[in-house]
Amino acid sequence: MDTNYLSLFVNETTFYNQIVLGTLLPDKLWTGLPHPVQGWLRNYIAGSLVYLISGFLWCLYIYHFKHNVYVPKDAIPTRKAMYLQIYVAMKAMPWYCALPSFSEYMVENGWTRCFSRISDVGWASYIWYLGLYLIFVEFGIYWMHRELHDIKPLYKWLHATHHIYNKQNTLSPFAGLAFHPIDGILQAVPHVIALFLVPTHFTTHIALLFMEAIWTANIHDCIHGKLWPVMGAGYHTIHHTTYRHNYGHYTVWMDWMFGTLRDPLEEEAKDI
C-alpha cells in the first residue's frame, strides 16, 4: 500500500484518539505522546469504560430491577464475588489493550490485508470477507479455548484464574473479562491473525473488538436467551460447570462439528 492510503488508517485512529482522549483528558496529558501510546491509552480508557458501564447496567437490570425474574435469588452472585471479578479484569486491562494497539500499528504500517473504505471492495465483497473473518475467529477461539483446557500447564497457570467462577452464584457479567492477562490475549489473538489472512474492513475490526467486552458480559449472566445458533449464556454456564463442553464463542457450530456441544434445553429436560 502507498503512504497516502496508509494515512487513512492513521487518520482514523487519530480521530478515535480525539473522541476519547480529547473528551476525557486535558490536551497536555496526551497530545505529546507517541501515536502508538495514544492508541493504547485510548483503548485502555474506552475498554475500561465499556466493561464497567455495561457490566454495572446489566447487573443493575437483572439483579435489581428484574430481581428473581431471570436469575433465582440463590443464584445471584455476592458483591464480594463481583468485586473480585472487577479487580481481576481491571488488573489485566492494561495488558489486554496492548493487543489492539499492536494490531493498529501493524495496520497503519501496511503489514495486514485491511482496507479502509467499504467502497474499496464493494458491499458484496465486504459481506463475504466479514463472513470469512467471523468463521476464522470462531474457529480460532474455539481451539484456543479448548487447548487452554486440554493442555494442563496452560489451564493451571492461565485459564484456572477464570474458572474459579464455576457456579451460577459466582458468575456475573463482570466475570466476562476476569482472566489472567495472557489467557485473555491468547483468546483474542485470532482476531489479529485474521487480519493477515482475510481482507478486513478496519473500522469493523475495531468495532468487533469492543463488542467483545459486551458479548463476554452477556454470556456470563447465566440467562439462556434461546436464540439458536447463538452460543448464549445457557451454553456457557454449562461450560463453567462441566469444563468439557461448549468452548465456542459466538455460535454452537464449532462445538457441534467437534463433538463438544451440550444443549441447555436438553439438560433442563433431563432434570424434569
WONORRA-V615800 format. One record per helix or strand of 2 or more residues. SS is the DSSP state (alpha for helix, beta for strand). FROM is the first residue (numbers start at 0). TO is the last residue. If there is no record, write none. Layout:
{{SS & FROM & TO} {SS & FROM & TO}}
//
This chain:
{{alpha & 2 & 23} {alpha & 26 & 28} {alpha & 34 & 64} {alpha & 72 & 74} {alpha & 78 & 107} {beta & 113 & 114} {alpha & 117 & 119} {alpha & 122 & 149} {alpha & 151 & 156} {alpha & 158 & 163} {alpha & 167 & 169} {alpha & 172 & 176} {alpha & 180 & 196} {beta & 199 & 200} {alpha & 201 & 217} {alpha & 232 & 241} {alpha & 252 & 257} {alpha & 263 & 270}}
//
